[in-house]
């Protein structure tokens, strides 16, 4: 029984080590490809000489910018920090709480900007009458700005739901959700 538990534990540790190695490689590749690709997309789309409407261009630039923020905040500052910068100022509660909130904001913006762009394209394809009034650069700017502000406001309270993970030499490290986050209404 003891030997079986030890073999199982070693097997689980080996599997975790393999997973972490794969994650390290994957996150580095995502960072190396994602940052330049999104910057190039933003630059090309911002020039405006590619035959797209102002409305479409604004949505695509916003989506590329949100994706760039996801790569920088989620992948570089959050995921790669775990592997390469575990015990730095990025791991103290105020900093990691801000990173957590920014991660939620960037991810929400990325998702919702895609949904709004999809709706805009649906309107443009299915209703010529609505297309003239809805599918404009001014409407796209209003939708994106309003969504960005609302998503920031939605996620700011998350900052106050995190607590220090461990205390080492009277210094708090890490961020974990408070137990009340899961139980309070």
Secondary structure, 3 states (H helix, E strand, C coil): CHHHHHHHHHHHHHHHHHHHHHHHHHHHHHHHHHHHHHHHHHHHHHHCCCCCCHHHHHHHHHHHHHHHHHHHHHHHHHHHHHHHCCCCHHHCHHHHHHHHHHHHHHHHHHHHHHHHHHHHHHHHHHCHHHHHHHCCHHHHHHHHHHHHHHHHHHHHHHHHHEEEEEEECCEEEEEEECHHHHHCC
